[in-house]
Amino acid sequence: MRDTTMSRRGILRATLALLAGFGAAVRGRAVAAPAELKVPDGVPVERVDFETKGIEGWTTVDGQWAVEDMAGAPSGTRVLVQRATRHAFNVIVAPFGPYSDVDVSMRFKPISGREDASGGIVFRFRDGTYYVVRANALESNFRLYYYDRGRHELASAAVKAPALGQWHTLRVVAIGDHMQAWLDGKLDLDHHDARFKSGRVGLWTKADSVTAFDDLTIRGVGVKLS
């Protein structure tokens, strides 16, 4: 009887140890990266490098936006620069779209700013409401917001702050209520929000940020305004 009891206790201890080890392995296992969102093949593509055309037809919501010559531009010699330093948020909206599902990328260079030194992509802009994904050279975070008479954070990721005076790449893809965003080629944000369904695409800075933009590419599913 004693041998049987000890055997059962041994079995119990071994089982508990096995379960504990399994739990530790699960906790230590790397979480699989989410699958990359993709807009349908064959959708129209708009590419803007500001070399041959300015911002005629664009809508300035706020800010001081102008095409300027800049040495070291990613494509040619001309870029779009935002130089206003007194507005809360500086937004300019491209004439393309509106879109529902969309894949947008651009290059940005934060030039200066003491309060903020950022660049962002606006998407699903309609009647003054929109989403924006932005990176800030003064902060080690990458964030997604929605704007509706005020800015509200939806998601944030810790990143290496994009360096001042250097070109960086920002990309966002929105399919239905699912959104993903990349900074310099790394997928950092994966979030769901069904607030805004469709709208146009634009560029964004905040406060005293002076920022240059180039190589805007938009692939999207067009929709009709209701």
RAHU-V885545 format. One record per residue. N is the residue number from 1. RES is the residue in one small letter. BURIAL is I if it has 9 or more other ideal C-beta (glycine too) atoms within 8 Angstrom, else O. Layout:
n=N res=RES burial=BURIAL
n=N res=RES burial=BURIAL
This chain:
n=1 res=m burial=O
n=2 res=r burial=O
n=3 res=d burial=O
n=4 res=t burial=O
n=5 res=t burial=O
n=6 res=m burial=O
n=7 res=s burial=O
n=8 res=r burial=O
n=9 res=r burial=O
n=10 res=g burial=O
n=11 res=i burial=O
n=12 res=l burial=O
n=13 res=r burial=O
n=14 res=a burial=O
n=15 res=t burial=O
n=16 res=l burial=O
n=17 res=a burial=O
n=18 res=l burial=O
n=19 res=l burial=O
n=20 res=a burial=O
n=21 res=g burial=O
n=22 res=f burial=O
n=23 res=g burial=O
n=24 res=a burial=O
n=25 res=a burial=O
n=26 res=v burial=O
n=27 res=r burial=O
n=28 res=g burial=O
n=29 res=r burial=O
n=30 res=a burial=O
n=31 res=v burial=O
n=32 res=a burial=O
n=33 res=a burial=O
n=34 res=p burial=O
n=35 res=a burial=O
n=36 res=e burial=O
n=37 res=l burial=I
n=38 res=k burial=O
n=39 res=v burial=I
n=40 res=p burial=O
n=41 res=d burial=O
n=42 res=g burial=O
n=43 res=v burial=I
n=44 res=p burial=O
n=45 res=v burial=O
n=46 res=e burial=I
n=47 res=r burial=O
n=48 res=v burial=I
n=49 res=d burial=I
n=50 res=f burial=I
n=51 res=e burial=O
n=52 res=t burial=O
n=53 res=k burial=O
n=54 res=g burial=O
n=55 res=i burial=I
n=56 res=e burial=O
n=57 res=g burial=O
n=58 res=w burial=I
n=59 res=t burial=O
n=60 res=t burial=I
n=61 res=v burial=I
n=62 res=d burial=I
n=63 res=g burial=I
n=64 res=q burial=O
n=65 res=w burial=I
n=66 res=a burial=O
n=67 res=v burial=I
n=68 res=e burial=I
n=69 res=d burial=O
n=70 res=m burial=I
n=71 res=a burial=O
n=72 res=g burial=O
n=73 res=a burial=I
n=74 res=p burial=O
n=75 res=s burial=O
n=76 res=g burial=O
n=77 res=t burial=O
n=78 res=r burial=I
n=79 res=v burial=I
n=80 res=l burial=I
n=81 res=v burial=I
n=82 res=q burial=I
n=83 res=r burial=O
n=84 res=a burial=I
n=85 res=t burial=I
n=86 res=r burial=O
n=87 res=h burial=I
n=88 res=a burial=O
n=89 res=f burial=I
n=90 res=n burial=I
n=91 res=v burial=I
n=92 res=i burial=I
n=93 res=v burial=I
n=94 res=a burial=I
n=95 res=p burial=O
n=96 res=f burial=I
n=97 res=g burial=I
n=98 res=p burial=I
n=99 res=y burial=I
n=100 res=s burial=I
n=101 res=d burial=I
n=102 res=v burial=I
n=103 res=d burial=I
n=104 res=v burial=I
n=105 res=s burial=I
n=106 res=m burial=I
n=107 res=r burial=I
n=108 res=f burial=I
n=109 res=k burial=I
n=110 res=p burial=I
n=111 res=i burial=I
n=112 res=s burial=I
n=113 res=g burial=I
n=114 res=r burial=O
n=115 res=e burial=O
n=116 res=d burial=I
n=117 res=a burial=I
n=118 res=s burial=I
n=119 res=g burial=I
n=120 res=g burial=I
n=121 res=i burial=I
n=122 res=v burial=I
n=123 res=f burial=I
n=124 res=r burial=I
n=125 res=f burial=I
n=126 res=r burial=I
n=127 res=d burial=O
n=128 res=g burial=O
n=129 res=t burial=I
n=130 res=y burial=I
n=131 res=y burial=I
n=132 res=v burial=I
n=133 res=v burial=I
n=134 res=r burial=I
n=135 res=a burial=I
n=136 res=n burial=I
n=137 res=a burial=I
n=138 res=l burial=I
n=139 res=e burial=O
n=140 res=s burial=O
n=141 res=n burial=I
n=142 res=f burial=I
n=143 res=r burial=I
n=144 res=l burial=I
n=145 res=y burial=I
n=146 res=y burial=I
n=147 res=y burial=I
n=148 res=d burial=O
n=149 res=r burial=O
n=150 res=g burial=O
n=151 res=r burial=O
n=152 res=h burial=O
n=153 res=e burial=O
n=154 res=l burial=I
n=155 res=a burial=I
n=156 res=s burial=I
n=157 res=a burial=I
n=158 res=a burial=O
n=159 res=v burial=I
n=160 res=k burial=O
n=161 res=a burial=I
n=162 res=p burial=I
n=163 res=a burial=O
n=164 res=l burial=O
n=165 res=g burial=O
n=166 res=q burial=O
n=167 res=w burial=I
n=168 res=h burial=I
n=169 res=t burial=I
n=170 res=l burial=I
n=171 res=r burial=I
n=172 res=v burial=I
n=173 res=v burial=I
n=174 res=a burial=I
n=175 res=i burial=I
n=176 res=g burial=O
n=177 res=d burial=O
n=178 res=h burial=I
n=179 res=m burial=I
n=180 res=q burial=I
n=181 res=a burial=I
n=182 res=w burial=I
n=183 res=l burial=I
n=184 res=d burial=O
n=185 res=g burial=O
n=186 res=k burial=O
n=187 res=l burial=I
n=188 res=d burial=I
n=189 res=l burial=I
n=190 res=d burial=O
n=191 res=h burial=I
n=192 res=h burial=O
n=193 res=d burial=I
n=194 res=a burial=O
n=195 res=r burial=O
n=196 res=f burial=I
n=197 res=k burial=O
n=198 res=s burial=I
n=199 res=g burial=I
n=200 res=r burial=I
n=201 res=v burial=I
n=202 res=g burial=I
n=203 res=l burial=I
n=204 res=w burial=I
n=205 res=t burial=I
n=206 res=k burial=I
n=207 res=a burial=I
n=208 res=d burial=I
n=209 res=s burial=I
n=210 res=v burial=I
n=211 res=t burial=I
n=212 res=a burial=I
n=213 res=f burial=I
n=214 res=d burial=I
n=215 res=d burial=I
n=216 res=l burial=I
n=217 res=t burial=I
n=218 res=i burial=I
n=219 res=r burial=I
n=220 res=g burial=I
n=221 res=v burial=I
n=222 res=g burial=O
n=223 res=v burial=I
n=224 res=k burial=O
n=225 res=l burial=O
n=226 res=s burial=O
